[in-house]
Amino acid sequence: MPAPLTPDLIMQTGLAFWPSKTLLSAIELGLFTELAHGPEAFERLRGRLGLHERSARDFLDTLVALGFLTRDGEIYGNTPETDLFLDRQKPSYIGGILEMANHRLYPFWGHLTEALKTGKPQNEAGHGQDLFGELYADPARLRGFLAAMTGISHGANMAIARQFDWSGYTSICDVGTAQGDLVAQICLAQPPLTGIGFDLPQVAPIFEEYMASLQLEARATFASGDFFADPLPQADVITMGHILHDWDLPTKKMLIAKAYDALPAGGALIVYDCLIDDDRRVNAFGLMMSLNMLIETSGGFDYTGADVIGWLREAGFQEARVEHLVGPDSMAVGVK
C-alpha cells in the first residue's frame, strides 16, 4: 500500500522561519559565546543574557529541542557543533553570515512576493541607493560584511586548497577577496604558493589584519583595484568565490574574459558559487541563493555548471570542468 499523504513537509517548510529566527536570535544574543566558557544554570544564564522571565525557559528549551543546546536538569550547555562554529572567539566561527542573515536578509525576504512580481531588488538598491558604495563607505558595516563572506565561504575555501591540483603553479590571485580567507587557506595548505588578494582599497587593512593573525604576511599581499575598471593582477591561478552570482550575464562574461587575459598559457581560473545542478531539481540552496540575488541585486543570479562551462569556453578556455566542493558549493575550473 502507498504511504498515506500528509501535510508534514508543507507545514515544516511554511513555518521554517520559527526555528530559523530562534537560532538567529540566539546568535545575536551571544548565547553560544557565553556558554563556550562552560555550562551555566538557568537563572544565571537568563540574567547574563538579559532575558525576560516569561520567555527565557521556552527559548532555551526550544534550542535544546532543535539540537543547538544540551540540558542536564537546570544546566544548559553548547553542543559540540555550536561550541565550535558559533563561539565568536573561535577562528572556526561561521556566525558572521548568520548575523547578516538576521539583520539584512530576514527582513528583506519578507518582500519576496513583490520581488517575484516586479523583478526588482528589495534592499537599499530598491530605493535608489548604491548598496556596495554605502557598504564600503562604512568601516563597521564593511568589516561585518567581509566577516560574513568568510563565514559562508570558509568550507569551500578549505576544500579548494586541498582538492585542486596545485602542482606546477606558484601564485594565485583572489578577485573580490574580502578578508582573504581563500588566499589564506591555499597558502596554509600549499606552502610554496604566494597569494594576492584583489579588492577595493578600503578592504586592505582588514585583509592585512587577517593575514597577520595567521602569520601569512610574507606570502599574502593585497592589491587595490576595481574589477570593473582595472585589469586583474597576473597570477598562475585566478579565483572568484561567490562573485559572479552578484552580476548580470554581460558582467559575468566580462569578468571571466578579464581573468582569461590576466592568465598565462596553462593558467587556471577557479570560479565557485552554489552551482545549481544542470537539471535544476536538486540544489535547493543554490536555487534559493538565486532568489536571494533577486532580492539583493539589480541583475545577479546563480547558475548551473553547464552555464559556466559554456561561458568559460566562450572566453577561450580550452579545458573546463565542474567539481563539487562542500555542501551546496561547487567550483568550475577553466584552463587557458
N, C-alpha and C positions, 0 to 999 in steps of 0.2 A: 504494500500500500504506500502511495506517496505520502511524504510528510505533510501534516496539515499546515496551511498557510497561517502565518502570524504577523502582527504588525511590529515585531520587536525591532527590526532594523530601522524601520521608519521612525519609531519613537526614539530610539537611541540616537539617531542622526539628527532628528528635529530638535532634540533637547541637548545636543552635544555641547552647546555653549555653557551649560551648567558646570560640568566638570572642568571645562577649559578655563572659565573665569575663576573658579575656585583655586586652581593651580596658579594662575597668573597673579591673583591677589596674594597668595602665599609668598610668591617670589617678590612681589612689590613690598610686602611687609618685612622681608628679610628673614622669614621663618627658618629656612633651611640653613642659612648662615648662622643664625642664633644657635640652632641645635647641633651645628658642627662642633661646638665646644663640648658637647655631651648631652645626654638625655636630661629632660627637665620635668618637674612636677607641673601639673595643670595650672595651679594658681600662680606659680612663679612665672611660667611661660606666658600666661594670659596677661599678667602685669607688664612684663618686659615688652610685649608686642603692642600693648595699649588696646586690647580687645575688650569690647563691651561684654558684660557677663551674660547678657541674653543670648549672644550668638557664638561665644567662644567655643563651647564644648561641641556644638553641632559642626562648626567649621573644622576643628581639629579632627573630630571623628570622621567627618567626610573624607579628609585627606588620608586617614587610616584605611577607610573602606575602598578608596581609589588606589591604594597601594603606594602612596607617597610618604607616609609616616608609619612608624611602628608604635604600639602602645602596650605597656605592661602595667596593668592597674591604672594608676593616675599618672604614670611616667610616659612621656612622649619622646620619640627619637626619630632621627633620619633613617631611611632605608640606605643600603649601600649605594644605590643609584643616585638618590637625591643628595647624599653626602658628597659624592664625587663630582656630580655635574651641576649642582645648584648652590654650592657654597661659594659666595662671591670672592672669597680669599684664596681659592684654589685656581691654578692655571687651567684646570680642566673645566672651569665654569662655562656653561653654554647658555646661561640665562640672559645674556645680552640681547639675543634675538627675541626671546620671550618677553623681555621688558619692552622692546619696541612693539611687539605684538599687542601687549597690554595697552600701551599709551597711544599708539598710532592705528594699528590695523583693526583692533577690536571695534572702535567707533566707526571707522571708515567702512568696514564691511557691513555695517547696518544699512548702507545705501547701495548695496549690490544690485537690487532690483532696478534702481534708477540708472546705474551704470549699464546694465544689460539693455535697457531701453534707449539710452542716449549714446552709448559708446564713449562717454566722457569720463575722465578720472573724477574721483570723489574726494580727493585730498586737497591740499593747498593749490595744486595746479588747476583744479576745477574752478577756482575762484580767481584765476589770472595771476597767481603767484608763481615764482620760479622756485620749485621745490629744492633742487640741488644748490642753486645760488644762495638761498636763505640758509640751507643746512650748513654749507661750507663757510658761511659768514659768522656762524655762532659756534665758538670753540667748544662749549659744553655739549651742545647737541651733536656736533661733529664727532666728538670723542665717543659719545654713546652709540652713534650710528656705526662707527667703524668697529667698535667692540661687538656690536650685533652682527656685523658681517663676518667677523672671526667666529662667532658662535655658530652661525649657520653653515660655515664653510670648513670648520676645523677637521671634521671626519673625512671629508673628501680630500682636503689638502694632505692629510697623512697618508691616505690611500694612493694618491698620485706620487708622493715621494717614494713609496715602496714599490708601486706597481709598474710604473713606466720604466722602460729600459734606458737608463741614463748613460750607458757606455758610449764613449765617443763624443759626449757633449761636455763642455766646460763652463758654460754660462747660461743663465736664464734671466728673462725679464718678465715680470708680472705686471700686466697692464690693469690699471684701476686697482692698485694693490691694497688699499685700505691700511690696516695695521701692518700688513705684510706677512700674514701667517703662512701663506703658501710658500713664499720665499724662505721663511724660517724653517718650515718642515722639510723642504727639499735640502736646504743647507745642512740641517741636522742629520738627515738620513744619508746624504751623499757628500761626505766631507771634502772631496776635491772641488766641488762646484762653487761658483760665486754667483750672487744674485743681485738683480736691480729691481727695486720697486718703483713703478712709474705712476704718478698721480699728481693732482693739483698741489701747488706749493704749501697750502695750508695743512696738508697731511704730513709733511716732512717731520716735524717734531714728534708726532705720535708714532710714526714708523720707526724713527731712530730710538725712541724710548723702548719700544717693543723689542727691537734687536738687541739693545743693551741688556735688557732683562734676561735674554737668552745667550748673552756673550757672543753675539754674532756680528758685532760692529765691523770687524776686519773683513768679513766675507759678504756682507749685505749692505748695499748703498742705495740711497734714494736719488731718483732723477725727477725733477719737476717738469711738468708739461701738461698740455691739454690734448687728449687723443683726438679731438675734433680738428684742432688747428695745427698740431705739431706732428712731425714724423715720429714713429716709435723708436726707442733706443734699439740698437742692434744687439743681438744675442743669438746663441745657438738654438735656444728654445724660447718661444714666447708663450705666455699663458694668459688666459682670460677666464676668471672664475666668477660666475653669476654676474656677468657684464652684458653679454649680448641680449639677454631677455629684457633688458631695460628699454630697448630701442626698436624702432620700426624696421621693416625689411631693408630699405636702402641703406640705413645706418649700419645694420648688421653686416651687410656685404662690404661697406666701406671699411669697417674696422678689420674684417678678415683680409681685405686687399692690402691695407697698411701693414698688417703683420707679415703678409707674403713678401712685400717689398723690403722689410727690415731683416728678413732671414737670409742666411747663406744657403747655397745649394746643400741639400741634405738636412737642413734645419727643420724644426718641427714647431707647429702651432698646436697647443692644447687648449681646447675650449671645453669648459664644463658648466652644466646647468642641470636642472631637474628635467632631463630629456624625457619627453613623452614617448611612450612606446609607439612604434610605427602604425599599429592598428588602433591606437588611441582608445584602449579599453582597460589597461592595467594600472598605469601610473597615475592614480587619482591625485596624488600630491602634486605631480607635475602639471596636471590639468588645472588644479586649483591655484597653483602658483601663477599660471597664465591669467586666471581671473584676478589674481592679486595685482598683476601688471596692468590689467584694465583699470583697476581702482586707483593705482598709484602713478601711472604714467600716461602720456598722451598717445603713444603708439606701440608700446612694448608688448611682447607676447612670448610665451615659451613655445618650444618647437620639438619636432621629432628628430631622431638620429638620421633618418633618411633626408630630412630637410637640410641639416647642417652638412652632411656629406655632399649633397648637391652644391651647396654654397662654396665649400672648400674646393671642389673640382672646378667650379666656375672661375674661381680666383686663380687657378693654375696649379694647385697641389696635385702631385702625381699619385700619392697614396693617401687614402682616407679610410678611417675605421672608427668604430664606436666601441667603448669598453665600459662595463658597469663599474662603479666605484663603491659607494656605500649608500644604503637607504634609497632615496629616490634619485640620487645624483649619478650621472654617467658623464664620461668625457669623450669628446670627438678629437681625434688626432689627425692632423694633416702633415705630410712630409713633402717638402719642396724638392 
